[in-house]
Amino acid sequence: MAASKSLLDSLKKPEPTNFRMTDFRRELHLRHKREEHAKKEKLRALQESKYVSRYAITIDTSRARSNCDVLRMSIKELGFKEYPFGRKDNCCDVHWHACHFEENPEVFGGKVNKFPGMSEICSKMTLFRCLDIMRDLFPTDYDFYPRTWYLPAQFHEFSCEIRKMHERRVKPKPTFIIKPDTGAQGDGIYLLREPNEYSSLSGKCHVAQEYMSNVYLIDKFKFDFRIYVLLKSLEPLEFYICQEGLARFSTLPYENPTNKNIHESFMHLTNYSLNKRSSTFNRSDRDDEGSKRTLTSVLRRIAMNGHDSNKVWKSIERIVCKTIVAIVPEMKVEYQAAIPPGKTGPSCFQVLGFDILLLQNLKPILLEINASPSLSLDSEQEVSPGVFEYVLSPKDEEVKYPLIRDTLLHVVPIDKLKYFRKKKKQRLLKKLKASTSQKGKRPDPPVKQRTSIVIIKADESDEEKREVNVTQQMSEMHMDVDSHGDGTARDVNSDDERESNIKSDTELDEEVDNYFETKLRESCLKQLYPAIYDEECERYRILERVAGLFIFFLGIRGSLRIGPTGFRTFARKCRLNRKGMTNASVDIMYIDLQRRWDHMNPERTSGLCYQGFLDACIEIARRKFYAPTKIEMLENLVDHCELNLNLRDNDLANNLPRLHFRRLGLQYRQGSMYAMPRRVIDQMTEETTIEDLLKAHEKKLRQPSREDIEAFLRKSRRMIYQPSSGSRVISVTKSPDSE
């Protein structure tokens, strides 16, 4: 009994508390050590930054997070200067952030790898609304994405469409995929066949899309492409496509959706973040095997199957161009709100990730755009049951490392890049000259040289020993014995020949230039706009002009919504009242559109968003500027507005007050002969004739005809132009047939 009591007393001792205190003290000690190490690293980085040249190209990676590995590899190869803790004394040339643009307001200069509001623009609802507007204007050109409904706002239309399909008995039975508006990594995505299966209890907005079941398969697996695109600038519009990407495969063999397999996510979804958890995920290192492959390997496989892979790639390029043109108007509105004109701020660029699916007929289909695609080089690997570790992924490194390296070369300041290349060229020239002169250097003569030597091979006997003449062996090596008999050796080539072998400075310069040109040609980025598709995409950019009108009438600097006063000003300044638009009809239209787009205003701020303003323009064009097609109506409206606002870039636009023309008693007309800019009038002489006037306007959009000029000359023999500074009298020769 005494032994059992002592055992119980020992068990009741507070030893675990001591253990917990010891662990807590150890954690505090380790945390203190880590903080001291971080302070030392920060002090060292700040100390090094004091001696950085003003021509050095600096990169801020303090907010790069998971992008740090690939960034540091690229910075090290290019020879740029990294600031892992930021730069307080001055802005870096490039700020690479894994967060949104709005999350780092401290940046006031340089370039940032995020555009303002890009995460909202690339959300599924905003993206497909922009594409729906373009499909409404260009029905045959924007057919590269599935039909989309926006839930819960369009739940009634969605239910009616499913009911109609069931009544027509469409085969195979239609299936729809539900995606959260702001979801990522496959979270919250599911398939359904009946509208009552949709649940809106979570309070989130979703998009419902027609599920594409007739997809192209490789080894019986469904896959999609991750295409990387660099959007370099908005003004002027310029973007590139990476010629290498990733192909992400599902981990279960694909079957058409049925009631039994409709919940198999590993079969119907291709998201890497989802399929990497599957037990059948294949981590093969070969390019043409595994659940993650390179884009070029899949295109080669498609070509081996007898299809035209180049045609597929060209179709993908056109999808990228049309999609970016569709979202650029929204981006310009967001950009002016974050960085209004006249305000100092950084310029922006961004790397986007396009998800493309191939149908059975190899037609590409756009699934979504990722504003922040993953740029990490590691992947999860299960080392033991339930235990994962991160290992370097060779395929990710093969794709993402050249992408980031060439992106930095495209966005760094041009003047610094030229200086950097000049210094690198000088170092390379110095190295080449040193190596070339070392090749032509005369070797030092040996102290003593024998004329013969006995060579014994390992497989020969003593009787087979043979004597070899050293002079014969040296002659084969382009050496001979000195004629003075001192036994020294020299090169067969003379000194003149040796001098000719050394390259001249001009040849070395050409070699270095060829080296840099080769590096530029090997870039993985290919410019799509404006290099290739500028003429083809020019007619799609009509909505950018509408966005320009919207920004012009916002009224409040940095605003995203136009108020009722701004909308009335738009109608008055554009002279829509001449087309029958009264003030009452303008106010009624504004109220109706504001109610219609109220669901796109979660902050409940007053005003009409850009898409609501675009709806207003389309409605006004339909009522007052009728034409056979919608795009022609909208173009007529925009032309009318720009003409009345003098926004069109037209050399014939009048830059003078109208009072000058009223004094002459002449009727003012935009684009007429007597509304010429001053620089044209200053070039005229007293002997100016009708033919000279016609030549001065032959390249203009609206040329005055000979009849207009003659009618003008009949009214007045002399046109007097008298500006505030300097007067000039221009005599125009009277037409012979004038009265």
C-alpha positions in Angstrom: 0.0 0.0 0.0 2.8 2.4 0.8 4.5 1.6 -2.6 1.2 2.3 -4.4 0.8 5.6 -2.5 4.3 6.8 -3.4 3.6 5.9 -7.1 0.4 8.0 -7.0 2.2 10.9 -5.4 4.9 10.8 -8.1 2.3 10.8 -10.8 0.6 13.9 -9.2 3.9 15.9 -9.4 3.6 18.9 -11.8 6.4 17.7 -14.1 4.5 18.5 -17.3 4.3 22.2 -16.2 8.1 22.3 -16.0 8.3 20.8 -19.4 5.9 23.3 -20.8 7.9 26.2 -19.2 11.1 24.8 -20.7 9.5 24.6 -24.2 8.2 28.1 -23.9 11.6 29.5 -22.9 13.2 27.6 -25.8 10.7 29.1 -28.2 11.3 32.6 -26.8 15.1 32.1 -27.2 14.7 30.9 -30.8 12.4 33.7 -31.6 14.9 36.2 -30.2 17.7 34.6 -32.2 15.6 34.9 -35.4 14.8 38.5 -34.8 18.5 39.3 -34.2 19.5 37.5 -37.4 16.8 39.4 -39.4 18.1 42.7 -37.9 21.7 41.9 -38.9 20.6 40.9 -42.4 18.6 44.2 -42.8 21.5 46.3 -41.5 23.8 44.5 -43.9 21.5 45.1 -46.9 21.1 48.8 -45.9 24.9 49.1 -45.6 25.4 47.6 -49.1 22.7 49.9 -50.6 24.7 53.0 -49.7 27.4 52.0 -52.3 25.0 51.0 -55.1 25.7 52.8 -58.4 23.0 55.2 -59.7 23.0 53.1 -62.9 22.4 49.8 -61.0 19.0 48.1 -61.7 17.3 47.6 -58.4 14.5 45.1 -57.6 12.4 45.2 -54.5 11.4 41.7 -53.4 10.2 42.5 -49.8 6.6 41.4 -50.7 7.4 38.7 -53.3 6.5 35.8 -50.9 6.3 32.6 -52.9 7.8 34.3 -56.0 11.2 34.9 -54.3 12.9 31.8 -55.5 12.4 32.4 -59.2 13.0 36.1 -58.8 16.4 35.6 -57.1 17.5 33.2 -59.7 16.7 35.7 -62.4 18.2 38.6 -60.6 21.4 36.7 -60.0 21.8 35.7 -63.6 21.1 39.2 -64.9 23.3 40.9 -62.5 20.7 43.2 -61.0 20.6 44.4 -57.4 18.0 42.9 -55.0 16.5 44.6 -52.0 14.9 41.8 -49.9 13.9 44.3 -47.2 12.8 47.2 -49.4 14.5 50.5 -49.9 13.6 53.4 -47.7 15.9 56.1 -49.2 14.6 55.7 -52.7 12.2 53.8 -54.9 13.5 50.7 -56.7 13.2 50.3 -60.4 10.9 47.3 -60.1 8.7 46.4 -57.1 7.6 42.7 -57.4 4.7 42.0 -55.1 2.6 38.9 -54.5 -0.2 41.1 -53.0 -2.7 43.4 -54.8 -1.8 46.9 -55.9 -4.0 48.5 -53.3 -2.2 46.6 -50.4 1.0 48.6 -50.8 0.3 52.3 -51.0 3.9 53.2 -50.0 5.2 52.8 -53.6 5.4 56.2 -55.3 7.8 55.5 -58.2 9.3 52.8 -60.4 7.3 49.9 -61.8 4.9 47.6 -60.0 4.0 44.1 -61.2 0.2 44.7 -60.4 -2.4 46.8 -62.1 -5.0 48.6 -59.9 -8.2 46.6 -59.6 -6.9 43.7 -61.6 -8.2 41.1 -59.2 -11.8 42.4 -59.5 -11.5 42.6 -63.3 -10.3 39.0 -63.6 -13.0 37.8 -61.3 -15.3 35.4 -63.1 -18.4 37.7 -63.1 -16.6 40.9 -64.3 -14.5 39.0 -66.9 -17.4 37.2 -68.5 -19.6 40.3 -68.4 -16.9 42.1 -70.5 -16.8 39.2 -72.9 -20.7 39.1 -73.1 -20.7 42.7 -74.2 -18.1 42.0 -76.9 -20.1 39.0 -78.0 -23.2 41.1 -78.3 -21.3 43.5 -80.6 -19.2 40.9 -82.4 -21.2 37.6 -82.3 -19.0 35.5 -84.6 -15.6 36.7 -83.2 -16.3 36.2 -79.4 -17.4 32.5 -79.4 -14.4 31.1 -77.6 -16.0 30.8 -74.1 -19.0 28.9 -72.7 -22.4 30.4 -72.2 -22.5 32.1 -68.8 -25.2 33.0 -66.2 -24.7 35.1 -63.1 -26.2 33.7 -60.0 -28.3 34.4 -58.0 -29.2 37.5 -60.1 -30.0 35.4 -63.2 -31.2 32.3 -61.5 -34.6 32.6 -63.2 -33.1 32.8 -66.7 -30.8 29.9 -65.8 -33.7 27.7 -64.7 -35.7 28.5 -67.8 -32.8 27.5 -70.1 -32.4 24.2 -68.3 -36.1 23.5 -68.7 -36.0 24.3 -72.4 -33.1 21.9 -72.9 -35.0 19.1 -71.0 -38.1 19.8 -73.2 -36.0 19.5 -76.4 -34.4 16.3 -74.9 -30.9 17.4 -75.7 -28.4 14.5 -75.8 -26.2 14.1 -74.0 -28.0 15.4 -71.0 -26.8 19.0 -70.4 -24.5 19.5 -67.4 -23.5 22.8 -65.9 -20.5 23.8 -63.8 -20.8 26.3 -60.9 -17.8 28.4 -59.9 -17.5 31.0 -57.1 -16.9 34.5 -58.3 -13.7 35.1 -56.4 -12.8 31.4 -55.9 -9.3 30.0 -56.5 -7.5 26.7 -56.7 -10.7 24.8 -57.5 -12.3 25.7 -54.2 -16.1 25.6 -54.3 -16.5 24.3 -57.9 -19.1 21.6 -58.5 -21.3 20.2 -61.3 -25.1 20.0 -61.5 -27.9 19.1 -63.8 -31.0 20.5 -62.1 -31.4 24.1 -61.0 -32.7 23.1 -57.5 -29.2 21.6 -56.8 -27.8 25.2 -56.7 -27.4 26.5 -53.2 -27.3 30.2 -52.5 -27.3 30.0 -48.7 -23.6 30.9 -48.5 -24.3 34.4 -49.7 -21.6 34.2 -52.4 -22.0 35.1 -56.0 -21.4 32.4 -58.6 -21.2 31.9 -62.3 -22.9 29.0 -64.0 -21.4 27.8 -67.3 -22.3 25.1 -69.8 -20.0 22.2 -69.1 -17.9 21.2 -72.1 -18.0 17.4 -72.2 -16.6 16.8 -75.7 -13.0 17.6 -74.8 -9.7 16.4 -76.4 -8.0 13.7 -74.4 -4.4 12.5 -74.2 -3.9 9.0 -72.7 -7.6 9.1 -71.8 -7.1 12.1 -69.4 -8.6 15.5 -69.5 -6.2 18.5 -69.5 -6.0 22.2 -69.9 -3.3 24.7 -70.7 -1.8 27.4 -68.4 -0.7 30.2 -70.8 1.4 33.1 -69.4 0.9 36.6 -70.8 2.9 39.7 -69.9 0.7 42.9 -70.1 3.5 45.5 -70.3 1.5 48.7 -70.6 -1.9 50.2 -71.3 -0.9 53.5 -73.0 0.2 52.4 -75.5 -1.3 48.9 -75.3 1.5 46.3 -75.4 1.4 42.7 -74.4 3.5 39.5 -74.9 2.7 35.8 -74.8 5.1 33.2 -73.3 5.9 30.5 -75.8 6.2 27.9 -73.1 3.6 27.0 -70.6 2.1 24.1 -68.5 -0.4 21.4 -69.3 -2.3 20.2 -66.2 -4.0 16.8 -66.3 -6.7 15.3 -64.3 -5.8 12.2 -62.3 -8.7 9.9 -63.2 -9.5 8.7 -66.8 -12.2 10.9 -68.3 -15.8 9.8 -68.9 -18.8 11.8 -69.9 -20.6 13.2 -66.9 -23.3 11.0 -65.5 -25.2 10.9 -62.2 -22.7 8.4 -60.9 -19.5 10.3 -61.7 -20.7 13.9 -61.6 -19.1 14.4 -58.2 -15.6 13.0 -59.2 -13.5 16.2 -59.0 -10.3 14.4 -60.0 -11.9 13.4 -63.3 -13.7 16.6 -64.3 -11.4 19.3 -62.9 -7.8 19.9 -63.9 -6.7 22.3 -61.2 -3.2 21.4 -60.0 -3.9 22.5 -56.4 -6.7 20.0 -56.4 -5.3 17.0 -58.3 -2.0 17.0 -56.4 -3.9 15.6 -53.4 -4.9 12.6 -55.5 -3.3 9.3 -54.8 -2.9 8.7 -58.6 -1.1 12.0 -59.2 1.9 11.2 -61.5 5.1 13.1 -60.7 7.1 12.0 -63.7 10.1 14.1 -64.6 9.8 13.4 -68.3 8.3 16.1 -70.5 5.7 13.9 -72.2 4.6 12.0 -69.0 3.0 12.9 -65.7 0.0 14.9 -64.4 1.9 18.1 -65.2 3.6 18.5 -68.5 5.1 21.3 -70.6 3.0 23.0 -73.3 5.4 22.3 -76.1 5.4 18.6 -75.3 1.6 18.4 -75.5 1.6 20.3 -78.8 4.2 17.9 -80.2 1.9 15.0 -79.1 -1.0 16.7 -80.9 1.1 17.0 -84.1 2.1 13.3 -83.8 -1.6 12.4 -83.8 -1.9 14.0 -87.2 -3.3 17.5 -86.2 -2.0 21.0 -87.0 -0.5 22.2 -83.7 0.5 25.5 -85.3 -3.2 26.3 -86.0 -4.1 25.5 -82.4 -1.4 27.9 -81.2 -2.5 30.7 -83.5 -6.1 30.3 -82.2 -4.8 30.6 -78.6 -2.9 33.8 -79.5 -6.1 35.3 -81.0 -8.1 34.4 -77.9 -5.5 36.2 -75.7 -5.6 39.3 -77.9 -9.4 39.5 -78.0 -9.7 38.9 -74.2 -7.2 41.6 -73.3 -8.9 44.1 -75.6 -12.2 43.3 -73.9 -10.9 44.0 -70.4 -8.7 47.0 -71.2 -11.6 49.6 -70.9 -12.3 48.5 -67.3 -8.5 48.6 -66.6 -8.3 52.2 -67.8 -11.1 53.2 -65.5 -9.5 51.5 -62.5 -6.1 53.0 -63.4 -7.3 56.6 -63.5 -9.0 56.1 -60.1 -5.8 54.8 -58.5 -3.3 57.1 -60.3 -5.3 60.1 -61.7 -3.6 62.2 -64.4 -1.1 64.7 -62.9 -0.5 62.6 -59.8 2.9 61.0 -59.3 2.8 57.3 -59.0 4.3 54.1 -60.4 3.7 52.6 -63.7 2.4 49.1 -63.9 2.8 45.7 -65.6 1.5 42.3 -64.8 1.9 38.6 -65.6 -1.5 36.9 -66.2 -2.4 33.2 -66.4 -4.9 32.1 -69.1 -6.6 28.7 -68.6 -7.4 27.2 -72.0 -9.3 24.0 -72.7 -9.2 22.1 -76.0 -12.4 20.6 -77.4 -12.5 17.4 -79.4 -12.2 19.4 -82.7 -9.1 21.2 -81.2 -11.0 24.5 -80.7 -9.6 26.4 -77.7 -12.0 27.5 -75.0 -11.2 30.2 -72.4 -12.0 29.0 -68.9 -10.7 31.9 -66.8 -7.9 34.4 -66.2 -5.7 34.3 -63.1 -4.5 37.7 -62.0 -1.9 36.2 -59.7 -0.8 32.9 -61.3 1.5 30.7 -59.2 5.2 31.3 -59.9 6.6 29.0 -57.3 9.2 26.4 -58.4 8.5 23.8 -55.8 5.9 21.1 -55.5 4.6 18.9 -52.8 5.8 15.3 -52.6 4.6 12.6 -50.2 7.7 11.1 -48.6 5.7 8.9 -46.2 2.0 8.3 -45.6 0.5 11.7 -44.6 3.9 13.5 -44.6 4.6 15.9 -47.5 7.7 17.9 -48.3 8.4 20.6 -50.9 10.9 19.6 -53.6 12.1 21.5 -56.7 10.0 20.9 -59.8 12.1 20.8 -63.0 9.1 21.5 -65.2 8.1 24.6 -63.2 11.7 25.8 -63.4 11.8 25.2 -67.1 8.7 27.3 -67.7 8.7 30.0 -65.0 12.4 30.9 -64.8 12.7 32.2 -68.4 9.4 33.9 -68.1 10.4 36.0 -65.1 13.9 36.6 -66.5 12.6 38.0 -69.8 9.9 39.9 -68.0 12.5 41.8 -66.0 14.4 42.6 -69.2 11.3 44.1 -70.7 10.2 46.3 -67.8 13.4 47.7 -66.4 14.4 51.3 -67.4 15.8 51.4 -70.9 18.5 53.9 -70.1 19.8 51.8 -67.2 19.5 48.6 -69.3 21.6 50.3 -72.0 24.3 51.3 -69.5 24.2 47.8 -67.9 24.7 46.1 -71.3 27.5 48.6 -72.1 29.3 47.6 -68.9 28.7 43.9 -69.5 29.9 44.3 -73.0 33.1 46.0 -71.8 33.7 43.1 -69.3 33.1 40.5 -72.0 35.4 42.3 -74.4 38.1 42.4 -71.8 37.7 38.7 -71.1 37.7 37.8 -74.8 40.8 40.0 -75.5 42.6 38.3 -72.6 41.8 34.8 -73.8 42.7 35.7 -77.4 46.1 37.2 -76.4 46.8 34.2 -74.2 46.3 32.0 -77.3 48.8 34.0 -79.3 51.4 34.2 -76.6 54.8 32.6 -77.3 55.4 29.6 -75.0 58.4 29.7 -72.7 61.2 27.4 -74.0 62.0 24.3 -71.8 65.3 24.2 -70.0 66.5 21.0 -71.6 65.1 18.8 -74.3 66.0 15.3 -75.1 66.1 14.0 -78.7 64.9 10.5 -77.9 63.0 8.6 -75.3 62.2 5.0 -74.6 58.4 4.3 -74.4 57.3 1.0 -72.9 53.7 0.0 -73.4 51.9 -2.0 -70.7 51.0 -4.8 -73.0 54.4 -5.2 -74.6 57.3 -7.5 -73.6 60.9 -6.4 -73.0 61.9 -7.5 -76.5 59.4 -5.2 -78.1 60.8 -2.1 -76.5 61.3 0.6 -79.1 63.1 3.9 -79.3 61.1 6.9 -80.6 62.6 10.0 -82.1 61.4 13.0 -80.2 62.0 15.4 -83.1 59.6 13.4 -85.3 56.9 13.5 -82.5 57.3 17.2 -82.1 57.1 17.9 -85.8 53.7 16.3 -85.7 52.7 18.7 -83.0 53.9 21.7 -85.2 57.2 22.1 -83.4 60.8 21.9 -84.7 64.3 22.0 -83.3 66.0 25.4 -83.3 68.5 25.8 -86.0 71.1 27.3 -83.6 71.6 23.8 -82.1 70.8 24.9 -78.5 68.0 22.4 -78.3 65.2 25.0 -77.8 61.9 24.6 -79.5 59.6 27.3 -81.1 56.3 27.4 -83.0 56.2 26.6 -86.7 54.1 29.7 -87.3 56.0 32.9 -87.7 55.4 35.9 -85.5 53.4 37.6 -88.4 51.1 34.6 -88.6 50.6 34.7 -84.8 49.7 38.4 -84.9 47.1 37.6 -87.6 45.5 35.0 -85.4 44.7 37.6 -82.7 41.2 39.1 -83.3 40.9 42.8 -83.9 38.7 45.1 -81.7 36.1 45.3 -84.5 35.8 41.6 -84.7 35.5 41.3 -81.0 32.8 44.0 -81.0 30.8 42.2 -83.6 31.1 39.0 -81.6 29.8 40.6 -78.5 26.9 42.2 -80.4 26.0 38.9 -81.9 26.0 37.4 -78.4 23.4 40.0 -77.1 21.3 39.6 -80.3 21.3 35.9 -79.8 20.1 36.4 -76.2 17.3 38.6 -77.4 16.2 36.2 -80.1 16.1 33.4 -77.5 13.5 35.3 -75.4 10.5 33.2 -74.5 8.2 36.2 -74.8 6.6 37.0 -78.2 4.9 40.3 -78.8 1.3 39.9 -79.9 0.2 43.5 -79.8 1.0 45.7 -81.6 3.6 43.7 -83.5 1.3 41.0 -85.1 -2.4 41.6 -84.3 -2.7 45.4 -84.3 -4.7 45.7 -87.5 -6.9 42.7 -86.7 -7.8 43.9 -83.2 -8.2 47.6 -84.0 -11.9 47.3 -84.7 -12.5 45.7 -81.3 -11.2 48.7 -79.4 -14.4 50.8 -79.8 -15.1 50.3 -76.1 -11.9 52.1 -75.1 -13.4 55.2 -76.7 -16.5 54.8 -74.6 -14.3 54.4 -71.5 -12.6 57.7 -72.6 -16.0 59.4 -72.6 -16.8 58.0 -69.2 -13.5 59.2 -67.7 -14.0 62.6 -69.3 -17.4 63.1 -67.5 -16.6 61.6 -64.1 -16.2 65.0 -62.6 -14.6 63.8 -59.3 -10.9 63.0 -59.6 -10.1 59.4 -58.9 -13.8 58.3 -59.0 -15.2 55.1 -60.3 -18.8 56.2 -60.7 -20.5 58.9 -62.6 -23.2 60.9 -60.8 -26.5 62.3 -62.2 -24.9 65.7 -62.8 -22.1 64.2 -64.8 -24.6 62.2 -66.8 -26.6 65.3 -67.7 -23.3 67.1 -68.6 -22.5 64.2 -70.9 -25.9 64.6 -72.7 -25.6 68.4 -72.9 -21.9 68.6 -74.0 -22.4 65.9 -76.6 -25.6 67.7 -77.9 -27.8 64.7 -77.6 -30.8 67.1 -77.3 -30.4 67.7 -81.1 -31.2 64.0 -81.5 -34.4 64.3 -79.4 -32.9 63.4 -75.9 -34.7 65.7 -73.4 -33.4 66.3 -69.9 -36.3 64.3 -68.5 -35.5 61.2 -70.6 -31.9 61.5 -69.6 -32.8 61.5 -65.9 -35.2 58.6 -66.3 -32.5 56.6 -68.1 -30.0 57.3 -65.4 -32.3 56.2 -62.6 -33.3 52.9 -64.4 -29.6 52.0 -65.1 -28.6 52.8 -61.6 -31.2 50.4 -60.2 -30.2 47.7 -62.8 -26.5 47.9 -61.8 -27.1 48.3 -58.1 -25.9 44.7 -57.5 -22.5 45.7 -58.8 -22.2 48.3 -56.0 -21.4 46.4 -52.8 -20.2 49.6 -51.0 -23.5 51.2 -51.8 -21.8 54.3 -53.2 -23.8 56.7 -55.3 -23.3 56.8 -59.0 -23.3 54.7 -62.1 -20.4 52.3 -62.9 -18.7 52.0 -66.3 -20.7 49.0 -67.4 -23.9 50.9 -66.6 -22.7 53.9 -68.6 -21.8 51.5 -71.5 -25.4 50.2 -71.4 -26.7 53.8 -71.6 -24.5 54.5 -74.6 -25.8 51.3 -76.4 -29.4 52.2 -75.6 -28.9 55.8 -76.9 -27.3 54.5 -80.0 -30.2 52.1 -80.6 -32.7 54.9 -80.2 -31.1 57.9 -82.0 -28.3 56.5 -84.2 -29.9 53.6 -85.9 -27.8 51.4 -88.2 -28.0 47.8 -89.5 -25.7 46.5 -86.7 -25.1 47.4 -83.1 -21.4 48.1 -83.6 -22.3 50.7 -86.3 -24.8 52.3 -84.0 -22.3 52.6 -81.2 -19.6 53.9 -83.6 -22.0 56.6 -84.8 -22.7 57.7 -81.3 -19.1 57.8 -80.3 -18.2 59.8 -83.4 -20.9 62.2 -82.7 -19.8 62.7 -79.1 -16.1 63.1 -79.9 -16.9 65.5 -82.7 -18.8 67.8 -80.3 -16.2 67.5 -77.6 -13.3 68.0 -80.0 -11.7 64.8 -78.6 -11.0 63.3 -82.0 -7.4 63.5 -83.1 -8.1 65.4 -86.3 -5.8 68.0 -87.8 -8.8 69.8 -89.2 -10.3 70.3 -85.7 -10.8 74.0 -84.9 -8.5 75.3 -82.1 -9.7 78.9 -82.4 -12.7 80.6 -80.7 -15.9 80.7 -82.7 -16.0 84.5 -82.3 -13.5 84.9 -85.1 -15.8 83.2 -87.6 -18.9 85.0 -86.4 -17.2 88.3 -87.1 -16.7 87.1 -90.7 -20.4 86.3 -90.9 -19.5 82.7 -91.9 -21.3 79.6 -90.8 -19.1 77.5 -88.4 -18.7 73.9 -89.5 -16.4 71.3 -87.9 -13.9 70.0 -90.5 -14.7 72.7 -93.1 -12.1 74.5 -95.2 -12.2 77.7 -93.2 -11.7 75.8 -89.8 -8.1 75.1 -90.5 -5.4 75.1 -87.8 -3.0 78.0 -87.6 0.0 76.1 -88.8 -1.7 75.5 -92.2 -2.7 79.1 -92.6 0.8 80.3 -91.7 2.2 78.2 -94.6 -0.1 79.9 -97.1 1.0 82.8 -99.4 -0.9 85.5 -101.1 -0.8 83.5 -104.3 -2.6 80.5 -102.7 -4.9 78.9 -105.2 -7.7 76.4 -105.0 -5.4 73.5 -106.0 -3.1 74.4 -103.1 -6.0 74.3 -100.7 -7.0 70.9 -101.9 -3.5 69.5 -101.6 -3.3 70.8 -98.0 -6.3 68.7 -97.2 -5.9 65.6 -99.3 -4.8 63.4 -96.3 -7.5 64.6 -94.0 -10.5 62.5 -92.9 -13.0 65.0 -94.1 -11.8 66.7 -97.3 -13.5 69.8 -98.6 -14.8 69.3 -102.1 -14.1 71.7 -105.0 -17.8 72.7 -104.9 -17.5 73.7 -101.2 -14.5 75.8 -101.9 -16.0 77.5 -104.9 -19.2 78.2 -103.0 -17.1 79.8 -100.3 -15.2 81.9 -102.8 -18.4 83.2 -104.3 -19.5 84.6 -100.9 -16.2 86.4 -100.2 -13.2 87.3 -102.3 -10.9 87.6 -99.3 -10.6 85.6 -96.1 -9.0 87.6 -93.2 -7.5 85.8 -90.3 -6.4 88.1 -87.5 -5.2 86.3 -84.3 -4.2 88.0 -81.1 -0.5 88.0 -81.8 0.6 88.9 -85.4 -1.8 89.6 -88.2 -1.8 88.1 -91.7 -4.0 88.8 -94.7 -4.5 85.9 -97.0 -5.7 86.6 -100.5 -7.5 83.8 -102.3 -7.6 84.0 -106.0 -11.2 84.4 -107.3 -12.6 81.6 -109.2 -13.1 82.4 -112.9 -16.7 81.2 -113.0 -17.7 82.9 -109.8 -20.3 85.7 -109.9 
